[in-house]
Amino acid sequence: MSDRYRSFSAFYPFYLSEHRNPTCRRLHFAGSLGVLVCLVMLLTGNGWGWLLAGLVCGYGFAWVGHFFFEHNRPATFQYPFYSLLGDWVMFSDICRGRIRL
């Protein structure tokens, strides 16, 4: 972890600033929802391939959003743990109406 962010609460405003484009946020949301579906499929005994599918779904949707719509580098490359946590906090905030989809 970089010394730049010593807590997730300090990191999250930066994370949100990297997701200003609505299409990028929508792709993140779709990818996170896809990860949940893949997790259910994995846990209900439908094979280990769902683990790989979940990783591809989550990161694939997010990275398309960043590279083609947000035009920035995903925070995952520099802050992997905080970025993963940020994905799920943003997903939750979208579900609760705190962030527009």
PDB file as gemmi writes it, atoms N, CA and C in Angstrom:
CRYST1    1.000    1.000    1.000  90.00  90.00  90.00 P 1                      
ATOM      1  N   MET A   1       0.848  -1.191   0.000  1.00  0.00           N  
ATOM      2  CA  MET A   1       0.000   0.000   0.000  1.00  0.00           C  
ATOM      3  C   MET A   1       0.882   1.239   0.000  1.00  0.00           C  
ATOM      4  N   SER A   2       0.490   2.204  -0.750  1.00  0.00           N  
ATOM      5  CA  SER A   2       1.232   3.450  -0.840  1.00  0.00           C  
ATOM      6  C   SER A   2       1.026   4.274   0.429  1.00  0.00           C  
ATOM      7  N   ASP A   3       2.005   5.106   0.728  1.00  0.00           N  
ATOM      8  CA  ASP A   3       1.882   6.012   1.868  1.00  0.00           C  
ATOM      9  C   ASP A   3       0.865   7.116   1.602  1.00  0.00           C  
ATOM     10  N   ARG A   4       0.461   7.244   0.351  1.00  0.00           N  
ATOM     11  CA  ARG A   4      -0.451   8.338   0.003  1.00  0.00           C  
ATOM     12  C   ARG A   4      -1.800   8.215   0.715  1.00  0.00           C  
ATOM     13  N   TYR A   5      -2.300   6.994   0.841  1.00  0.00           N  
ATOM     14  CA  TYR A   5      -3.594   6.772   1.499  1.00  0.00           C  
ATOM     15  C   TYR A   5      -3.389   5.824   2.665  1.00  0.00           C  
ATOM     16  N   ARG A   6      -3.541   6.351   3.841  1.00  0.00           N  
ATOM     17  CA  ARG A   6      -3.333   5.545   5.050  1.00  0.00           C  
ATOM     18  C   ARG A   6      -4.621   4.906   5.550  1.00  0.00           C  
ATOM     19  N   SER A   7      -5.745   5.248   4.923  1.00  0.00           N  
ATOM     20  CA  SER A   7      -7.019   4.650   5.314  1.00  0.00           C  
ATOM     21  C   SER A   7      -7.933   4.599   4.101  1.00  0.00           C  
ATOM     22  N   PHE A   8      -8.913   3.708   4.178  1.00  0.00           N  
ATOM     23  CA  PHE A   8      -9.863   3.622   3.086  1.00  0.00           C  
ATOM     24  C   PHE A   8     -10.700   4.895   2.996  1.00  0.00           C  
ATOM     25  N   SER A   9     -11.025   5.482   4.126  1.00  0.00           N  
ATOM     26  CA  SER A   9     -11.830   6.722   4.101  1.00  0.00           C  
ATOM     27  C   SER A   9     -11.085   7.847   3.395  1.00  0.00           C  
ATOM     28  N   ALA A  10      -9.772   7.846   3.440  1.00  0.00           N  
ATOM     29  CA  ALA A  10      -8.993   8.838   2.701  1.00  0.00           C  
ATOM     30  C   ALA A  10      -8.927   8.482   1.213  1.00  0.00           C  
ATOM     31  N   PHE A  11      -8.947   7.196   0.905  1.00  0.00           N  
ATOM     32  CA  PHE A  11      -8.830   6.724  -0.475  1.00  0.00           C  
ATOM     33  C   PHE A  11     -10.142   6.876  -1.257  1.00  0.00           C  
ATOM     34  N   TYR A  12     -11.283   6.651  -0.607  1.00  0.00           N  
ATOM     35  CA  TYR A  12     -12.561   6.565  -1.321  1.00  0.00           C  
ATOM     36  C   TYR A  12     -12.905   7.817  -2.136  1.00  0.00           C  
ATOM     37  N   PRO A  13     -12.684   9.032  -1.653  1.00  0.00           N  
ATOM     38  CA  PRO A  13     -12.953  10.197  -2.520  1.00  0.00           C  
ATOM     39  C   PRO A  13     -12.119  10.167  -3.810  1.00  0.00           C  
ATOM     40  N   PHE A  14     -10.858   9.748  -3.711  1.00  0.00           N  
ATOM     41  CA  PHE A  14     -10.035   9.588  -4.914  1.00  0.00           C  
ATOM     42  C   PHE A  14     -10.651   8.533  -5.826  1.00  0.00           C  
ATOM     43  N   TYR A  15     -11.063   7.412  -5.248  1.00  0.00           N  
ATOM     44  CA  TYR A  15     -11.671   6.332  -6.021  1.00  0.00           C  
ATOM     45  C   TYR A  15     -12.889   6.842  -6.796  1.00  0.00           C  
ATOM     46  N   LEU A  16     -13.748   7.586  -6.116  1.00  0.00           N  
ATOM     47  CA  LEU A  16     -14.942   8.126  -6.784  1.00  0.00           C  
ATOM     48  C   LEU A  16     -14.568   9.107  -7.890  1.00  0.00           C  
ATOM     49  N   SER A  17     -13.505   9.870  -7.690  1.00  0.00           N  
ATOM     50  CA  SER A  17     -13.088  10.826  -8.722  1.00  0.00           C  
ATOM     51  C   SER A  17     -12.596  10.107  -9.976  1.00  0.00           C  
ATOM     52  N   GLU A  18     -12.186   8.857  -9.843  1.00  0.00           N  
ATOM     53  CA  GLU A  18     -11.749   8.053 -10.982  1.00  0.00           C  
ATOM     54  C   GLU A  18     -12.919   7.367 -11.684  1.00  0.00           C  
ATOM     55  N   HIS A  19     -14.147   7.605 -11.195  1.00  0.00           N  
ATOM     56  CA  HIS A  19     -15.356   6.986 -11.741  1.00  0.00           C  
ATOM     57  C   HIS A  19     -16.440   8.030 -11.993  1.00  0.00           C  
ATOM     58  N   ARG A  20     -16.066   9.141 -12.574  1.00  0.00           N  
ATOM     59  CA  ARG A  20     -17.030  10.211 -12.844  1.00  0.00           C  
ATOM     60  C   ARG A  20     -17.901   9.923 -14.057  1.00  0.00           C  
ATOM     61  N   ASN A  21     -17.379   9.186 -15.012  1.00  0.00           N  
ATOM     62  CA  ASN A  21     -18.126   8.880 -16.230  1.00  0.00           C  
ATOM     63  C   ASN A  21     -19.241   7.889 -15.910  1.00  0.00           C  
ATOM     64  N   PRO A  22     -20.510   8.222 -16.242  1.00  0.00           N  
ATOM     65  CA  PRO A  22     -21.628   7.333 -15.918  1.00  0.00           C  
ATOM     66  C   PRO A  22     -21.511   5.946 -16.555  1.00  0.00           C  
ATOM     67  N   THR A  23     -20.963   5.869 -17.768  1.00  0.00           N  
ATOM     68  CA  THR A  23     -20.820   4.558 -18.415  1.00  0.00           C  
ATOM     69  C   THR A  23     -19.813   3.712 -17.664  1.00  0.00           C  
ATOM     70  N   CYS A  24     -18.757   4.307 -17.192  1.00  0.00           N  
ATOM     71  CA  CYS A  24     -17.764   3.579 -16.395  1.00  0.00           C  
ATOM     72  C   CYS A  24     -18.414   3.028 -15.125  1.00  0.00           C  
ATOM     73  N   ARG A  25     -19.197   3.861 -14.431  1.00  0.00           N  
ATOM     74  CA  ARG A  25     -19.883   3.398 -13.215  1.00  0.00           C  
ATOM     75  C   ARG A  25     -20.858   2.279 -13.535  1.00  0.00           C  
ATOM     76  N   ARG A  26     -21.579   2.403 -14.644  1.00  0.00           N  
ATOM     77  CA  ARG A  26     -22.527   1.354 -15.032  1.00  0.00           C  
ATOM     78  C   ARG A  26     -21.813   0.041 -15.325  1.00  0.00           C  
ATOM     79  N   LEU A  27     -20.672   0.134 -15.999  1.00  0.00           N  
ATOM     80  CA  LEU A  27     -19.905  -1.073 -16.283  1.00  0.00           C  
ATOM     81  C   LEU A  27     -19.368  -1.705 -14.998  1.00  0.00           C  
ATOM     82  N   HIS A  28     -18.920  -0.888 -14.064  1.00  0.00           N  
ATOM     83  CA  HIS A  28     -18.493  -1.413 -12.762  1.00  0.00           C  
ATOM     84  C   HIS A  28     -19.650  -2.115 -12.070  1.00  0.00           C  
ATOM     85  N   PHE A  29     -20.804  -1.486 -12.086  1.00  0.00           N  
ATOM     86  CA  PHE A  29     -21.984  -2.064 -11.435  1.00  0.00           C  
ATOM     87  C   PHE A  29     -22.345  -3.399 -12.083  1.00  0.00           C  
ATOM     88  N   ALA A  30     -22.374  -3.441 -13.413  1.00  0.00           N  
ATOM     89  CA  ALA A  30     -22.699  -4.677 -14.134  1.00  0.00           C  
ATOM     90  C   ALA A  30     -21.669  -5.758 -13.821  1.00  0.00           C  
ATOM     91  N   GLY A  31     -20.400  -5.393 -13.795  1.00  0.00           N  
ATOM     92  CA  GLY A  31     -19.356  -6.364 -13.479  1.00  0.00           C  
ATOM     93  C   GLY A  31     -19.490  -6.904 -12.067  1.00  0.00           C  
ATOM     94  N   SER A  32     -19.786  -6.045 -11.109  1.00  0.00           N  
ATOM     95  CA  SER A  32     -19.964  -6.489  -9.726  1.00  0.00           C  
ATOM     96  C   SER A  32     -21.182  -7.394  -9.593  1.00  0.00           C  
ATOM     97  N   LEU A  33     -22.252  -7.034 -10.274  1.00  0.00           N  
ATOM     98  CA  LEU A  33     -23.444  -7.879 -10.267  1.00  0.00           C  
ATOM     99  C   LEU A  33     -23.123  -9.239 -10.888  1.00  0.00           C  
ATOM    100  N   GLY A  34     -22.361  -9.238 -11.969  1.00  0.00           N  
ATOM    101  CA  GLY A  34     -21.932 -10.481 -12.599  1.00  0.00           C  
ATOM    102  C   GLY A  34     -21.082 -11.329 -11.669  1.00  0.00           C  
ATOM    103  N   VAL A  35     -20.213 -10.682 -10.887  1.00  0.00           N  
ATOM    104  CA  VAL A  35     -19.395 -11.409  -9.912  1.00  0.00           C  
ATOM    105  C   VAL A  35     -20.297 -12.105  -8.897  1.00  0.00           C  
ATOM    106  N   LEU A  36     -21.330 -11.421  -8.440  1.00  0.00           N  
ATOM    107  CA  LEU A  36     -22.252 -12.037  -7.476  1.00  0.00           C  
ATOM    108  C   LEU A  36     -22.951 -13.257  -8.082  1.00  0.00           C  
ATOM    109  N   VAL A  37     -23.368 -13.142  -9.332  1.00  0.00           N  
ATOM    110  CA  VAL A  37     -24.002 -14.288 -10.015  1.00  0.00           C  
ATOM    111  C   VAL A  37     -23.015 -15.444 -10.123  1.00  0.00           C  
ATOM    112  N   CYS A  38     -21.792 -15.143 -10.512  1.00  0.00           N  
ATOM    113  CA  CYS A  38     -20.765 -16.185 -10.630  1.00  0.00           C  
ATOM    114  C   CYS A  38     -20.478 -16.826  -9.276  1.00  0.00           C  
ATOM    115  N   LEU A  39     -20.473 -16.037  -8.214  1.00  0.00           N  
ATOM    116  CA  LEU A  39     -20.240 -16.563  -6.880  1.00  0.00           C  
ATOM    117  C   LEU A  39     -21.361 -17.521  -6.470  1.00  0.00           C  
ATOM    118  N   VAL A  40     -22.603 -17.142  -6.762  1.00  0.00           N  
ATOM    119  CA  VAL A  40     -23.730 -18.036  -6.467  1.00  0.00           C  
ATOM    120  C   VAL A  40     -23.584 -19.334  -7.252  1.00  0.00           C  
ATOM    121  N   MET A  41     -23.227 -19.229  -8.511  1.00  0.00           N  
ATOM    122  CA  MET A  41     -23.050 -20.428  -9.329  1.00  0.00           C  
ATOM    123  C   MET A  41     -21.933 -21.316  -8.770  1.00  0.00           C  
ATOM    124  N   LEU A  42     -20.851 -20.715  -8.335  1.00  0.00           N  
ATOM    125  CA  LEU A  42     -19.740 -21.462  -7.752  1.00  0.00           C  
ATOM    126  C   LEU A  42     -20.175 -22.158  -6.466  1.00  0.00           C  
ATOM    127  N   LEU A  43     -20.849 -21.423  -5.597  1.00  0.00           N  
ATOM    128  CA  LEU A  43     -21.247 -21.965  -4.298  1.00  0.00           C  
ATOM    129  C   LEU A  43     -22.351 -23.010  -4.383  1.00  0.00           C  
ATOM    130  N   THR A  44     -23.084 -23.020  -5.474  1.00  0.00           N  
ATOM    131  CA  THR A  44     -24.143 -24.030  -5.631  1.00  0.00           C  
ATOM    132  C   THR A  44     -23.636 -25.255  -6.380  1.00  0.00           C  
ATOM    133  N   GLY A  45     -22.323 -25.370  -6.505  1.00  0.00           N  
ATOM    134  CA  GLY A  45     -21.729 -26.579  -7.043  1.00  0.00           C  
ATOM    135  C   GLY A  45     -21.723 -26.695  -8.549  1.00  0.00           C  
ATOM    136  N   ASN A  46     -21.697 -25.582  -9.243  1.00  0.00           N  
ATOM    137  CA  ASN A  46     -21.728 -25.619 -10.705  1.00  0.00           C  
ATOM    138  C   ASN A  46     -20.346 -25.600 -11.347  1.00  0.00           C  
ATOM    139  N   GLY A  47     -19.314 -25.860 -10.562  1.00  0.00           N  
ATOM    140  CA  GLY A  47     -17.967 -25.982 -11.115  1.00  0.00           C  
ATOM    141  C   GLY A  47     -17.087 -24.801 -10.796  1.00  0.00           C  
ATOM    142  N   TRP A  48     -15.775 -25.090 -10.769  1.00  0.00           N  
ATOM    143  CA  TRP A  48     -14.777 -24.087 -10.436  1.00  0.00           C  
ATOM    144  C   TRP A  48     -14.575 -23.062 -11.546  1.00  0.00           C  
ATOM    145  N   GLY A  49     -15.075 -23.337 -12.743  1.00  0.00           N  
ATOM    146  CA  GLY A  49     -14.957 -22.382 -13.830  1.00  0.00           C  
ATOM    147  C   GLY A  49     -15.628 -21.057 -13.512  1.00  0.00           C  
ATOM    148  N   TRP A  50     -16.597 -21.085 -12.600  1.00  0.00           N  
ATOM    149  CA  TRP A  50     -17.292 -19.852 -12.217  1.00  0.00           C  
ATOM    150  C   TRP A  50     -16.384 -18.893 -11.458  1.00  0.00           C  
ATOM    151  N   LEU A  51     -15.341 -19.426 -10.818  1.00  0.00           N  
ATOM    152  CA  LEU A  51     -14.372 -18.553 -10.154  1.00  0.00           C  
ATOM    153  C   LEU A  51     -13.631 -17.702 -11.186  1.00  0.00           C  
ATOM    154  N   LEU A  52     -13.155 -18.338 -12.232  1.00  0.00           N  
ATOM    155  CA  LEU A  52     -12.494 -17.611 -13.319  1.00  0.00           C  
ATOM    156  C   LEU A  52     -13.467 -16.656 -14.010  1.00  0.00           C  
ATOM    157  N   ALA A  53     -14.695 -17.127 -14.230  1.00  0.00           N  
ATOM    158  CA  ALA A  53     -15.710 -16.274 -14.863  1.00  0.00           C  
ATOM    159  C   ALA A  53     -15.978 -15.023 -14.032  1.00  0.00           C  
ATOM    160  N   GLY A  54     -15.988 -15.170 -12.716  1.00  0.00           N  
ATOM    161  CA  GLY A  54     -16.204 -14.017 -11.838  1.00  0.00           C  
ATOM    162  C   GLY A  54     -15.080 -13.005 -11.928  1.00  0.00           C  
ATOM    163  N   LEU A  55     -13.845 -13.506 -11.973  1.00  0.00           N  
ATOM    164  CA  LEU A  55     -12.700 -12.594 -12.106  1.00  0.00           C  
ATOM    165  C   LEU A  55     -12.729 -11.855 -13.445  1.00  0.00           C  
ATOM    166  N   VAL A  56     -12.999 -12.592 -14.504  1.00  0.00           N  
ATOM    167  CA  VAL A  56     -13.058 -11.980 -15.839  1.00  0.00           C  
ATOM    168  C   VAL A  56     -14.195 -10.966 -15.905  1.00  0.00           C  
ATOM    169  N   CYS A  57     -15.328 -11.333 -15.346  1.00  0.00           N  
ATOM    170  CA  CYS A  57     -16.494 -10.438 -15.368  1.00  0.00           C  
ATOM    171  C   CYS A  57     -16.212  -9.155 -14.582  1.00  0.00           C  
ATOM    172  N   GLY A  58     -15.748  -9.306 -13.364  1.00  0.00           N  
ATOM    173  CA  GLY A  58     -15.506  -8.132 -12.522  1.00  0.00           C  
ATOM    174  C   GLY A  58     -14.463  -7.197 -13.092  1.00  0.00           C  
ATOM    175  N   TYR A  59     -13.292  -7.750 -13.399  1.00  0.00           N  
ATOM    176  CA  TYR A  59     -12.220  -6.904 -13.916  1.00  0.00           C  
ATOM    177  C   TYR A  59     -12.460  -6.493 -15.360  1.00  0.00           C  
ATOM    178  N   GLY A  60     -13.015  -7.364 -16.158  1.00  0.00           N  
ATOM    179  CA  GLY A  60     -13.252  -7.051 -17.570  1.00  0.00           C  
ATOM    180  C   GLY A  60     -14.159  -5.846 -17.757  1.00  0.00           C  
ATOM    181  N   PHE A  61     -15.308  -5.870 -17.112  1.00  0.00           N  
ATOM    182  CA  PHE A  61     -16.239  -4.742 -17.225  1.00  0.00           C  
ATOM    183  C   PHE A  61     -15.602  -3.453 -16.711  1.00  0.00           C  
ATOM    184  N   ALA A  62     -14.929  -3.539 -15.558  1.00  0.00           N  
ATOM    185  CA  ALA A  62     -14.324  -2.346 -14.957  1.00  0.00           C  
ATOM    186  C   ALA A  62     -13.235  -1.769 -15.857  1.00  0.00           C  
ATOM    187  N   TRP A  63     -12.374  -2.623 -16.387  1.00  0.00           N  
ATOM    188  CA  TRP A  63     -11.266  -2.127 -17.194  1.00  0.00           C  
ATOM    189  C   TRP A  63     -11.737  -1.555 -18.520  1.00  0.00           C  
ATOM    190  N   VAL A  64     -12.779  -2.121 -19.100  1.00  0.00           N  
ATOM    191  CA  VAL A  64     -13.361  -1.514 -20.308  1.00  0.00           C  
ATOM    192  C   VAL A  64     -13.849  -0.109 -19.973  1.00  0.00           C  
ATOM    193  N   GLY A  65     -14.506   0.036 -18.832  1.00  0.00           N  
ATOM    194  CA  GLY A  65     -14.985   1.348 -18.404  1.00  0.00           C  
ATOM    195  C   GLY A  65     -13.872   2.365 -18.270  1.00  0.00           C  
ATOM    196  N   HIS A  66     -12.761   1.929 -17.690  1.00  0.00           N  
ATOM    197  CA  HIS A  66     -11.645   2.858 -17.497  1.00  0.00           C  
ATOM    198  C   HIS A  66     -10.927   3.183 -18.802  1.00  0.00           C  
ATOM    199  N   PHE A  67     -10.595   2.174 -19.576  1.00  0.00           N  
ATOM    200  CA  PHE A  67      -9.788   2.400 -20.774  1.00  0.00           C  
ATOM    201  C   PHE A  67     -10.556   3.094 -21.897  1.00  0.00           C  
ATOM    202  N   PHE A  68     -11.852   2.808 -22.032  1.00  0.00           N  
ATOM    203  CA  PHE A  68     -12.605   3.340 -23.174  1.00  0.00           C  
ATOM    204  C   PHE A  68     -13.548   4.493 -22.841  1.00  0.00           C  
ATOM    205  N   PHE A  69     -13.925   4.648 -21.597  1.00  0.00           N  
ATOM    206  CA  PHE A  69     -14.882   5.705 -21.242  1.00  0.00           C  
ATOM    207  C   PHE A  69     -14.301   6.722 -20.269  1.00  0.00           C  
ATOM    208  N   GLU A  70     -13.630   6.248 -19.247  1.00  0.00           N  
ATOM    209  CA  GLU A  70     -13.053   7.160 -18.252  1.00  0.00           C  
ATOM    210  C   GLU A  70     -11.692   7.686 -18.718  1.00  0.00           C  
ATOM    211  N   HIS A  71     -11.028   6.916 -19.571  1.00  0.00           N  
ATOM    212  CA  HIS A  71      -9.702   7.269 -20.104  1.00  0.00           C  
ATOM    213  C   HIS A  71      -8.674   7.486 -18.998  1.00  0.00           C  
ATOM    214  N   ASN A  72      -8.669   6.558 -18.055  1.00  0.00           N  
ATOM    215  CA  ASN A  72      -7.655   6.591 -17.001  1.00  0.00           C  
ATOM    216  C   ASN A  72      -7.219   5.156 -16.690  1.00  0.00           C  
ATOM    217  N   ARG A  73      -6.230   5.043 -15.867  1.00  0.00           N  
ATOM    218  CA  ARG A  73      -5.689   3.740 -15.484  1.00  0.00           C  
ATOM    219  C   ARG A  73      -6.408   3.266 -14.236  1.00  0.00           C  
ATOM    220  N   PRO A  74      -6.926   2.030 -14.228  1.00  0.00           N  
ATOM    221  CA  PRO A  74      -7.640   1.545 -13.044  1.00  0.00           C  
ATOM    222  C   PRO A  74      -6.791   1.642 -11.778  1.00  0.00           C  
ATOM    223  N   ALA A  75      -7.414   2.055 -10.697  1.00  0.00           N  
ATOM    224  CA  ALA A  75      -6.724   2.178  -9.410  1.00  0.00           C  
ATOM    225  C   ALA A  75      -6.234   0.826  -8.907  1.00  0.00           C  
ATOM    226  N   THR A  76      -6.774  -0.248  -9.440  1.00  0.00           N  
ATOM    227  CA  THR A  76      -6.376  -1.610  -9.059  1.00  0.00           C  
ATOM    228  C   THR A  76      -4.875  -1.801  -9.201  1.00  0.00           C  
ATOM    229  N   PHE A  77      -4.277  -1.190 -10.205  1.00  0.00           N  
ATOM    230  CA  PHE A  77      -2.854  -1.387 -10.456  1.00  0.00           C  
ATOM    231  C   PHE A  77      -1.977  -0.793  -9.365  1.00  0.00           C  
ATOM    232  N   GLN A  78      -2.442   0.275  -8.733  1.00  0.00           N  
ATOM    233  CA  GLN A  78      -1.643   0.924  -7.701  1.00  0.00           C  
ATOM    234  C   GLN A  78      -2.142   0.624  -6.294  1.00  0.00           C  
ATOM    235  N   TYR A  79      -3.448   0.449  -6.142  1.00  0.00           N  
ATOM    236  CA  TYR A  79      -4.056   0.235  -4.830  1.00  0.00           C  
ATOM    237  C   TYR A  79      -4.996  -0.974  -4.897  1.00  0.00           C  
ATOM    238  N   PRO A  80      -4.478  -2.194  -5.021  1.00  0.00           N  
ATOM    239  CA  PRO A  80      -5.352  -3.353  -5.269  1.00  0.00           C  
ATOM    240  C   PRO A  80      -6.385  -3.609  -4.171  1.00  0.00           C  
ATOM    241  N   PHE A  81      -6.000  -3.545  -2.903  1.00  0.00           N  
ATOM    242  CA  PHE A  81      -6.952  -3.835  -1.833  1.00  0.00           C  
ATOM    243  C   PHE A  81      -7.999  -2.734  -1.707  1.00  0.00           C  
ATOM    244  N   TYR A  82      -7.544  -1.485  -1.635  1.00  0.00           N  
ATOM    245  CA  TYR A  82      -8.488  -0.377  -1.518  1.00  0.00           C  
ATOM    246  C   TYR A  82      -9.406  -0.293  -2.733  1.00  0.00           C  
ATOM    247  N   SER A  83      -8.879  -0.601  -3.897  1.00  0.00           N  
ATOM    248  CA  SER A  83      -9.686  -0.557  -5.108  1.00  0.00           C  
ATOM    249  C   SER A  83     -10.794  -1.612  -5.076  1.00  0.00           C  
ATOM    250  N   LEU A  84     -10.444  -2.822  -4.653  1.00  0.00           N  
ATOM    251  CA  LEU A  84     -11.454  -3.882  -4.541  1.00  0.00           C  
ATOM    252  C   LEU A  84     -12.527  -3.486  -3.533  1.00  0.00           C  
ATOM    253  N   LEU A  85     -12.106  -2.962  -2.406  1.00  0.00           N  
ATOM    254  CA  LEU A  85     -13.054  -2.488  -1.403  1.00  0.00           C  
ATOM    255  C   LEU A  85     -13.903  -1.344  -1.963  1.00  0.00           C  
ATOM    256  N   GLY A  86     -13.259  -0.451  -2.706  1.00  0.00           N  
ATOM    257  CA  GLY A  86     -13.984   0.666  -3.315  1.00  0.00           C  
ATOM    258  C   GLY A  86     -15.047   0.208  -4.290  1.00  0.00           C  
ATOM    259  N   ASP A  87     -14.760  -0.851  -5.056  1.00  0.00           N  
ATOM    260  CA  ASP A  87     -15.758  -1.405  -5.976  1.00  0.00           C  
ATOM    261  C   ASP A  87     -17.037  -1.771  -5.235  1.00  0.00           C  
ATOM    262  N   TRP A  88     -16.858  -2.462  -4.106  1.00  0.00           N  
ATOM    263  CA  TRP A  88     -18.045  -2.941  -3.381  1.00  0.00           C  
ATOM    264  C   TRP A  88     -18.745  -1.839  -2.601  1.00  0.00           C  
ATOM    265  N   VAL A  89     -17.995  -0.869  -2.112  1.00  0.00           N  
ATOM    266  CA  VAL A  89     -18.637   0.270  -1.447  1.00  0.00           C  
ATOM    267  C   VAL A  89     -19.412   1.087  -2.474  1.00  0.00           C  
ATOM    268  N   MET A  90     -18.822   1.315  -3.659  1.00  0.00           N  
ATOM    269  CA  MET A  90     -19.536   2.043  -4.705  1.00  0.00           C  
ATOM    270  C   MET A  90     -20.773   1.264  -5.156  1.00  0.00           C  
ATOM    271  N   PHE A  91     -20.663  -0.054  -5.301  1.00  0.00           N  
ATOM    272  CA  PHE A  91     -21.805  -0.892  -5.655  1.00  0.00           C  
ATOM    273  C   PHE A  91     -22.925  -0.711  -4.626  1.00  0.00           C  
ATOM    274  N   SER A  92     -22.561  -0.761  -3.359  1.00  0.00           N  
ATOM    275  CA  SER A  92     -23.527  -0.560  -2.281  1.00  0.00           C  
ATOM    276  C   SER A  92     -24.135   0.842  -2.318  1.00  0.00           C  
ATOM    277  N   ASP A  93     -23.298   1.846  -2.549  1.00  0.00           N  
ATOM    278  CA  ASP A  93     -23.796   3.225  -2.621  1.00  0.00           C  
ATOM    279  C   ASP A  93     -24.753   3.416  -3.800  1.00  0.00           C  
ATOM    280  N   ILE A  94     -24.482   2.745  -4.914  1.00  0.00           N  
ATOM    281  CA  ILE A  94     -25.393   2.816  -6.066  1.00  0.00           C  
ATOM    282  C   ILE A  94     -26.719   2.145  -5.721  1.00  0.00           C  
ATOM    283  N   CYS A  95     -26.647   0.975  -5.086  1.00  0.00           N  
ATOM    284  CA  CYS A  95     -27.869   0.251  -4.699  1.00  0.00           C  
ATOM    285  C   CYS A  95     -28.728   1.069  -3.740  1.00  0.00           C  
ATOM    286  N   ARG A  96     -28.088   1.841  -2.883  1.00  0.00           N  
ATOM    287  CA  ARG A  96     -28.813   2.656  -1.897  1.00  0.00           C  
ATOM    288  C   ARG A  96     -29.192   4.034  -2.417  1.00  0.00           C  
ATOM    289  N   GLY A  97     -28.833   4.340  -3.659  1.00  0.00           N  
ATOM    290  CA  GLY A  97     -29.198   5.615  -4.250  1.00  0.00           C  
ATOM    291  C   GLY A  97     -28.297   6.765  -3.848  1.00  0.00           C  
ATOM    292  N   ARG A  98     -27.165   6.491  -3.239  1.00  0.00           N  
ATOM    293  CA  ARG A  98     -26.228   7.539  -2.833  1.00  0.00           C  
ATOM    294  C   ARG A  98     -25.402   8.037  -4.019  1.00  0.00           C  
ATOM    295  N   ILE A  99     -25.234   7.164  -5.015  1.00  0.00           N  
ATOM    296  CA  ILE A  99     -24.505   7.507  -6.237  1.00  0.00           C  
ATOM    297  C   ILE A  99     -25.406   7.168  -7.401  1.00  0.00           C  
ATOM    298  N   ARG A 100     -25.490   8.092  -8.362  1.00  0.00           N  
ATOM    299  CA  ARG A 100     -26.335   7.859  -9.542  1.00  0.00           C  
ATOM    300  C   ARG A 100     -25.715   6.808 -10.456  1.00  0.00           C  
ATOM    301  N   LEU A 101     -26.570   5.950 -10.956  1.00  0.00           N  
ATOM    302  CA  LEU A 101     -26.120   4.966 -11.913  1.00  0.00           C  
ATOM    303  C   LEU A 101     -26.257   5.561 -13.285  1.00  0.00           C  
TER     304      LEU A 101                                                      
END                                                                             
